[in-house]
Amino acid sequence: MPYMLISTQIRLETGPTMVGDEFSDANIMSYLGARKTLMLGNNFSEYHVDEPARIVLDKLEKLGYRVVSMTGVGQTLVWCLHKESSVLL
């Protein structure tokens, strides 16, 4: 999984942080201490961590992820991360 999105609400910048969708790598989610949740009204699951985004970004950097872009969407902060693939074609 070379790309990952994480996000948090501006008013909740100390956590929780959304760290992946239902198809995210379970090993990475376990390393982050994330739990899969299903919000009422949604037909998809997502992973959440109680830690602030800064801590999550630090942990993902240790796994080789780098921030590609960051933006604010309404009251939400969103980061796109990428990890270089070591597979040669």
C-alpha atoms as an extended CHARMM CRD file, in Angstrom:
* protein
*
        89  EXT
         1         1  MET       CA              0.0000000000        0.0000000000        0.0000000000  PROA      1               0.0000000000
         2         2  PRO       CA              2.1280000000        2.9240000000       -1.2280000000  PROA      2               0.0000000000
         3         3  TYR       CA             -0.4090000000        5.7110000000       -0.4730000000  PROA      3               0.0000000000
         4         4  MET       CA             -2.2190000000        6.5550000000        2.7390000000  PROA      4               0.0000000000
         5         5  LEU       CA             -4.6140000000        9.3200000000        3.7560000000  PROA      5               0.0000000000
         6         6  ILE       CA             -4.9290000000       10.5320000000        7.3160000000  PROA      6               0.0000000000
         7         7  SER       CA             -7.2400000000       13.2540000000        8.5670000000  PROA      7               0.0000000000
         8         8  THR       CA             -8.5390000000       14.9610000000       11.6610000000  PROA      8               0.0000000000
         9         9  GLN       CA            -11.1030000000       17.6110000000       12.5120000000  PROA      9               0.0000000000
        10        10  ILE       CA             -9.5860000000       21.0450000000       13.2110000000  PROA      10              0.0000000000
        11        11  ARG       CA            -11.4060000000       21.2420000000       16.5300000000  PROA      11              0.0000000000
        12        12  LEU       CA            -10.0800000000       17.7650000000       17.4150000000  PROA      12              0.0000000000
        13        13  GLU       CA             -6.4390000000       18.2890000000       16.4750000000  PROA      13              0.0000000000
        14        14  THR       CA             -5.3700000000       16.4170000000       19.6200000000  PROA      14              0.0000000000
        15        15  GLY       CA             -7.2070000000       13.3140000000       18.3920000000  PROA      15              0.0000000000
        16        16  PRO       CA             -8.7840000000       11.1640000000       17.2490000000  PROA      16              0.0000000000
        17        17  THR       CA             -7.1130000000       10.8100000000       13.8600000000  PROA      17              0.0000000000
        18        18  MET       CA             -8.6210000000        8.8610000000       10.9360000000  PROA      18              0.0000000000
        19        19  VAL       CA             -5.7950000000        6.7310000000        9.5210000000  PROA      19              0.0000000000
        20        20  GLY       CA             -7.2140000000        4.4770000000        6.8610000000  PROA      20              0.0000000000
        21        21  ASP       CA            -10.1620000000        2.8310000000        5.2240000000  PROA      21              0.0000000000
        22        22  GLU       CA            -11.5160000000       -0.6940000000        5.4720000000  PROA      22              0.0000000000
        23        23  PHE       CA             -8.9420000000       -1.9160000000        2.9200000000  PROA      23              0.0000000000
        24        24  SER       CA             -5.8720000000       -0.5760000000        4.7490000000  PROA      24              0.0000000000
        25        25  ASP       CA             -2.9970000000       -2.8770000000        5.6720000000  PROA      25              0.0000000000
        26        26  ALA       CA             -3.9490000000       -4.5640000000        8.9520000000  PROA      26              0.0000000000
        27        27  ASN       CA             -0.2960000000       -4.7600000000       10.1000000000  PROA      27              0.0000000000
        28        28  ILE       CA              0.1790000000       -1.0020000000        9.7240000000  PROA      28              0.0000000000
        29        29  MET       CA             -3.1090000000       -0.3220000000       11.4820000000  PROA      29              0.0000000000
        30        30  SER       CA             -2.0310000000       -2.5890000000       14.3500000000  PROA      30              0.0000000000
        31        31  TYR       CA              1.3340000000       -0.7680000000       14.6040000000  PROA      31              0.0000000000
        32        32  LEU       CA             -0.5420000000        2.5470000000       14.8320000000  PROA      32              0.0000000000
        33        33  GLY       CA             -2.9050000000        1.1550000000       17.4670000000  PROA      33              0.0000000000
        34        34  ALA       CA             -5.8750000000        1.8880000000       15.2200000000  PROA      34              0.0000000000
        35        35  ARG       CA             -9.3550000000        0.4320000000       15.6530000000  PROA      35              0.0000000000
        36        36  LYS       CA            -11.7950000000       -0.1700000000       12.8280000000  PROA      36              0.0000000000
        37        37  THR       CA            -15.0620000000        1.7070000000       13.2630000000  PROA      37              0.0000000000
        38        38  LEU       CA            -18.3380000000        1.9810000000       11.3930000000  PROA      38              0.0000000000
        39        39  MET       CA            -20.0590000000        5.3420000000       11.7860000000  PROA      39              0.0000000000
        40        40  LEU       CA            -23.8400000000        5.3370000000       11.9170000000  PROA      40              0.0000000000
        41        41  GLY       CA            -25.1990000000        5.9890000000        8.4280000000  PROA      41              0.0000000000
        42        42  ASN       CA            -22.0020000000        5.0120000000        6.5720000000  PROA      42              0.0000000000
        43        43  ASN       CA            -21.7350000000        1.8420000000        4.5140000000  PROA      43              0.0000000000
        44        44  PHE       CA            -17.9400000000        1.6580000000        4.9480000000  PROA      44              0.0000000000
        45        45  SER       CA            -15.4970000000        1.2300000000        7.8120000000  PROA      45              0.0000000000
        46        46  GLU       CA            -12.4930000000        3.3730000000        8.6660000000  PROA      46              0.0000000000
        47        47  TYR       CA             -9.6430000000        3.1950000000       11.1570000000  PROA      47              0.0000000000
        48        48  HSD       CA             -9.2070000000        5.6750000000       14.0060000000  PROA      48              0.0000000000
        49        49  VAL       CA             -6.3660000000        6.3450000000       16.4610000000  PROA      49              0.0000000000
        50        50  ASP       CA             -6.8680000000        8.3070000000       19.6820000000  PROA      50              0.0000000000
        51        51  GLU       CA             -3.5360000000       10.1100000000       19.1870000000  PROA      51              0.0000000000
        52        52  PRO       CA             -3.1010000000       13.4640000000       17.4370000000  PROA      52              0.0000000000
        53        53  ALA       CA             -2.1180000000       13.5640000000       13.7600000000  PROA      53              0.0000000000
        54        54  ARG       CA              1.4430000000       14.6800000000       14.5900000000  PROA      54              0.0000000000
        55        55  ILE       CA              2.0990000000       11.4350000000       16.4930000000  PROA      55              0.0000000000
        56        56  VAL       CA              0.5930000000        9.3500000000       13.6760000000  PROA      56              0.0000000000
        57        57  LEU       CA              2.7330000000       11.1830000000       11.0920000000  PROA      57              0.0000000000
        58        58  ASP       CA              5.8630000000       10.5010000000       13.1970000000  PROA      58              0.0000000000
        59        59  LYS       CA              5.0230000000        6.7840000000       13.3950000000  PROA      59              0.0000000000
        60        60  LEU       CA              4.3570000000        6.5340000000        9.6520000000  PROA      60              0.0000000000
        61        61  GLU       CA              7.6490000000        8.2870000000        8.8810000000  PROA      61              0.0000000000
        62        62  LYS       CA              9.4370000000        5.4970000000       10.7740000000  PROA      62              0.0000000000
        63        63  LEU       CA              7.7850000000        3.0490000000        8.3430000000  PROA      63              0.0000000000
        64        64  GLY       CA              9.1100000000        4.9940000000        5.3490000000  PROA      64              0.0000000000
        65        65  TYR       CA              6.0670000000        7.1460000000        4.5460000000  PROA      65              0.0000000000
        66        66  ARG       CA              6.5430000000       10.7740000000        3.4710000000  PROA      66              0.0000000000
        67        67  VAL       CA              3.9610000000       13.5430000000        3.2880000000  PROA      67              0.0000000000
        68        68  VAL       CA              3.1620000000       14.3090000000       -0.3580000000  PROA      68              0.0000000000
        69        69  SER       CA              0.4890000000       16.9390000000        0.2530000000  PROA      69              0.0000000000
        70        70  MET       CA             -1.6530000000       18.4660000000        2.9620000000  PROA      70              0.0000000000
        71        71  THR       CA             -4.8450000000       20.5180000000        2.7560000000  PROA      71              0.0000000000
        72        72  GLY       CA             -7.7710000000       21.7660000000        4.7190000000  PROA      72              0.0000000000
        73        73  VAL       CA            -11.2380000000       20.7570000000        3.5850000000  PROA      73              0.0000000000
        74        74  GLY       CA            -13.8700000000       22.6470000000        5.5450000000  PROA      74              0.0000000000
        75        75  GLN       CA            -13.1460000000       21.8070000000        9.1840000000  PROA      75              0.0000000000
        76        76  THR       CA            -10.9620000000       18.8030000000        8.2820000000  PROA      76              0.0000000000
        77        77  LEU       CA             -7.1830000000       18.5720000000        7.8570000000  PROA      77              0.0000000000
        78        78  VAL       CA             -6.0230000000       15.9060000000        5.3600000000  PROA      78              0.0000000000
        79        79  TRP       CA             -2.5330000000       14.5490000000        4.6660000000  PROA      79              0.0000000000
        80        80  CYS       CA             -1.5810000000       12.3140000000        1.7380000000  PROA      80              0.0000000000
        81        81  LEU       CA              1.4490000000       10.1150000000        2.3840000000  PROA      81              0.0000000000
        82        82  HSD       CA              3.4660000000        7.9210000000        0.0420000000  PROA      82              0.0000000000
        83        83  LYS       CA              5.9620000000        5.1380000000        0.6030000000  PROA      83              0.0000000000
        84        84  GLU       CA              8.4540000000        4.2820000000       -2.1300000000  PROA      84              0.0000000000
        85        85  SER       CA              8.0870000000        0.7650000000       -3.4240000000  PROA      85              0.0000000000
        86        86  SER       CA             11.1570000000       -1.4400000000       -3.3220000000  PROA      86              0.0000000000
        87        87  VAL       CA              9.7860000000       -3.7200000000       -6.0670000000  PROA      87              0.0000000000
        88        88  LEU       CA             11.5630000000       -3.4810000000       -9.4260000000  PROA      88              0.0000000000
        89        89  LEU       CA              9.5880000000       -4.2450000000      -12.5650000000  PROA      89              0.0000000000
